[in-house]
Amino acid sequence: MAKNKGYTRRTEDGEASASVTVKETSSPERTGLLFGKKNYTFMLIGIGLIFLGLILMAGGHMPSPDVWDESLIYSPVRITVAPVVILAGLVMNVWAIFVRK
């Protein structure tokens, strides 16, 4: 429950100069979730993009353990596409935090 307590400020002469009301609350008035459904949906999409980028960066495996194939290690998917997808997921999560409910 909220209680209002009124305080009066007195000057050196003893006259009242201003009255200030302070509201005391025993529990927070705002309840509910911090983010809305839209925020959580965009956060999940961002997390999915980050995981997709990590999977793309991991790539496959070498066909033979005795042969070193640079085209598989240094492929454009691992070097360019995967980091861009990870960054897009991070940007999506930051945007999901700042968008309104």
Long-range contacts (C-beta under 8 A, 24 or more apart in sequence): 1-26, 2-26, 35-96, 35-97, 35-101, 36-100, 36-101, 38-99, 38-101, 39-96, 39-97, 39-99, 39-101, 40-96, 41-96, 42-92, 42-93, 42-95, 42-96, 42-99, 43-92, 43-93, 43-96, 43-97, 45-89, 45-92, 45-96, 46-89, 46-90, 46-91, 46-92, 46-93, 46-95, 46-96, 47-89, 47-93, 48-89, 49-85, 49-86, 49-88, 49-89, 49-92, 50-85, 50-86, 50-89, 50-90, 50-93, 51-89, 52-85, 52-89, 53-82, 53-83, 53-84, 53-85, 53-86, 53-87, 53-88, 53-89, 54-82, 54-86, 56-81, 56-82, 56-85, 57-82, 57-83, 57-86
